[in-house]
Amino acid sequence: MYLPEHFAERREEELRRIVHDFPLGTLVTQAGGALDANHIPFELDAERGACGTLQGHIARANPLWTEVANDSQVLVIFRGPHGYISPSWYPSKHETHRHVPTWNYEVVHAHGKLRIIDEPKFVRGVVARLTRTHEAGEPRPWKMGDAPADYLEDMLKLIVGIEVEVSRLEGKRKLGQNRAARDLEGAVHALRDRGQPELAAAMAGASVRR
């Protein structure tokens, strides 16, 4: 990933926050000389391994689990808020006209080794943890015990567990840190007005750390 120093994010807690807040990862693998990408919700176990371990599951019908060898090097991409930035939002544009459009975003690349884990206990545990995490905000959180036992067993047989032992986390937060404070503030206000509060908040936070 192209990573200018002023956009590099190296704080471990920030990298983990992005993974936690935007858990749908793009798992990039290679088999037979061809690249493939699958979109998978992951749970990060920060206590396992030097940089944590990502756990998830895929459909048994997905050929990934038979075509990609255990311990293969893979990349998982997590993308946070992102959006188009118009030069018209910068006050200085109207004085000099020396600005062009851009796209701002947050992204984390997790590099590591893939493991296929076709074990019922592991799969059940992954599903239980993902469910607890994403049902936590519901008035009446769904739990695995709500489903008939035989139905649940049939559903679990249709998926295969995977995990990625992360060896390196690489983060980029391109949020206008290279802009003058008033131009960054102008873009933040424009994003809020256009219904993009997540990107606006990320950019406002970046301006504080200039």
C-alpha positions in Angstrom: 0.0 0.0 0.0 1.3 3.4 -0.9 1.7 5.1 2.5 2.9 8.7 2.7 4.2 9.4 6.2 1.5 12.1 7.0 -1.3 9.5 6.4 0.4 6.5 8.2 -1.5 5.2 11.2 0.8 3.1 13.5 -1.1 3.3 16.8 -2.2 -0.3 17.6 -5.3 0.8 19.4 -6.5 2.8 16.3 -5.8 -0.1 14.0 -7.8 -2.4 16.2 -10.6 0.1 16.5 -11.1 0.3 12.8 -11.1 -3.5 12.6 -13.7 -3.7 15.4 -15.9 -0.9 14.1 -15.8 -2.1 10.4 -15.5 -5.9 10.8 -16.4 -6.9 7.2 -13.0 -7.8 5.9 -11.9 -8.5 2.3 -9.9 -11.7 2.4 -7.4 -11.7 -0.5 -5.9 -15.2 -1.3 -4.0 -16.8 -4.1 -4.3 -20.3 -5.5 -3.3 -21.8 -8.8 -1.7 -18.5 -9.9 -5.0 -16.6 -9.6 -6.1 -14.0 -7.0 -9.4 -14.3 -5.3 -11.3 -12.1 -2.8 -14.0 -13.0 -0.3 -15.9 -10.6 2.0 -16.2 -12.0 5.5 -17.1 -10.6 8.9 -14.2 -11.2 11.3 -13.8 -11.1 15.1 -10.3 -10.0 16.2 -8.8 -11.8 19.2 -6.2 -9.3 20.2 -4.7 -11.6 22.8 -3.6 -14.3 20.5 -0.4 -13.9 18.5 1.9 -10.9 18.1 -0.7 -8.8 16.3 -3.9 -10.7 17.1 -5.8 -13.4 15.3 -8.8 -12.9 13.1 -11.6 -15.5 13.2 -14.5 -16.1 10.9 -16.3 -18.6 8.8 -17.2 -19.3 5.1 -19.7 -21.4 3.3 -18.8 -25.0 2.9 -19.7 -24.6 -0.8 -17.0 -21.9 -1.1 -14.0 -23.5 -2.8 -11.6 -21.4 -0.8 -11.2 -23.9 2.0 -10.1 -26.7 -0.4 -8.1 -24.6 -2.9 -6.0 -22.5 -0.5 -3.4 -24.3 1.5 -3.1 -24.0 5.3 -0.5 -21.4 6.4 -0.8 -19.6 3.1 0.1 -15.9 3.2 -3.1 -13.8 2.9 -4.2 -10.2 3.2 -7.4 -9.0 4.9 -8.5 -5.4 4.1 -10.8 -3.5 6.5 -12.2 -0.2 5.2 -13.6 2.5 7.5 -15.5 5.6 6.5 -14.7 7.1 3.1 -16.1 9.7 0.7 -15.5 12.2 -2.0 -14.1 15.6 -1.1 -14.9 18.5 -3.3 -12.4 21.3 -3.6 -15.3 23.7 -3.4 -15.5 22.9 0.3 -12.1 24.5 1.0 -12.3 28.3 1.7 -8.9 28.8 0.1 -10.1 27.3 -3.2 -12.3 30.4 -3.7 -9.2 32.6 -3.3 -6.6 30.7 -5.3 -8.5 27.9 -7.2 -5.4 25.8 -6.7 -7.2 22.6 -5.5 -8.5 19.4 -7.0 -11.0 16.8 -5.9 -9.9 13.9 -3.7 -11.2 10.9 -1.8 -10.6 10.5 2.0 -10.7 7.2 3.8 -9.5 5.0 6.6 -8.2 1.5 5.9 -6.3 -1.3 7.7 -4.4 -4.1 6.0 -3.9 -7.2 8.1 -1.1 -9.5 6.7 -0.9 -13.1 8.0 -1.3 -16.8 7.6 -4.6 -18.5 6.8 -5.8 -21.6 8.7 -8.8 -23.7 7.7 -10.5 -25.2 10.8 -13.2 -27.6 9.9 -14.1 -28.5 13.5 -17.7 -28.2 14.9 -16.6 -26.8 18.2 -14.5 -24.1 16.7 -17.3 -23.1 14.2 -19.9 -23.0 16.9 -17.6 -20.8 19.0 -17.0 -18.4 16.2 -20.7 -18.0 15.4 -21.5 -17.5 19.1 -18.9 -14.7 19.4 -19.9 -13.0 16.2 -23.6 -13.2 17.3 -23.0 -11.8 20.7 -21.0 -8.9 19.3 -23.4 -7.9 16.6 -26.6 -8.6 18.6 -25.5 -6.6 21.6 -27.3 -3.4 20.6 -30.7 -5.1 19.9 -33.5 -4.8 22.5 -33.9 -8.5 22.6 -30.6 -10.0 21.3 -30.9 -13.2 19.2 -28.9 -16.1 20.6 -28.1 -19.5 19.2 -30.4 -21.2 21.7 -33.3 -19.4 20.1 -33.1 -21.7 17.1 -34.3 -25.3 17.2 -31.3 -27.5 18.0 -31.6 -29.7 14.9 -32.0 -26.7 12.6 -28.9 -25.0 14.1 -26.9 -28.2 13.7 -27.8 -28.4 10.1 -26.9 -24.7 9.5 -23.5 -25.1 11.3 -22.7 -28.1 9.0 -22.9 -25.7 6.0 -20.0 -23.5 7.1 -16.2 -24.0 7.7 -14.1 -22.1 10.2 -11.1 -19.9 9.3 -8.6 -17.9 11.1 -5.8 -15.6 10.2 -2.8 -15.3 12.5 -1.9 -11.7 11.9 1.9 -10.9 11.5 1.5 -7.2 10.6 -1.1 -4.5 10.7 -0.7 -1.6 8.3 -3.0 1.4 8.6 -3.7 4.5 6.5 -5.9 7.4 7.5 -6.1 9.8 4.6 -8.2 12.4 6.3 -6.9 15.8 5.0 -4.1 16.0 7.6 -2.0 17.8 4.8 -4.6 20.6 4.5 -4.7 24.0 6.1 -6.9 23.9 9.3 -9.6 26.1 7.8 -9.8 24.0 4.6 -10.1 20.8 6.7 -12.8 22.4 8.8 -14.7 23.5 5.7 -14.7 19.9 4.4 -15.8 18.6 7.8 -18.8 20.9 7.8 -19.7 20.0 4.2 -19.7 16.3 5.0 -21.9 16.8 8.1 -24.4 18.8 6.0 -24.4 16.0 3.4 -25.2 13.2 5.9 -21.7 11.7 6.2 -21.1 12.1 10.0 -18.6 9.1 10.3 -16.1 10.5 7.8 -16.7 14.1 9.2 -15.9 12.8 12.7 -12.8 11.0 11.6 -11.5 14.1 9.8 -12.3 16.3 12.7 -10.4 13.9 15.0 -7.4 13.9 12.6 -7.3 17.7 12.7 -6.9 17.7 16.5 -3.8 15.5 16.1 -2.1 17.8 13.6 
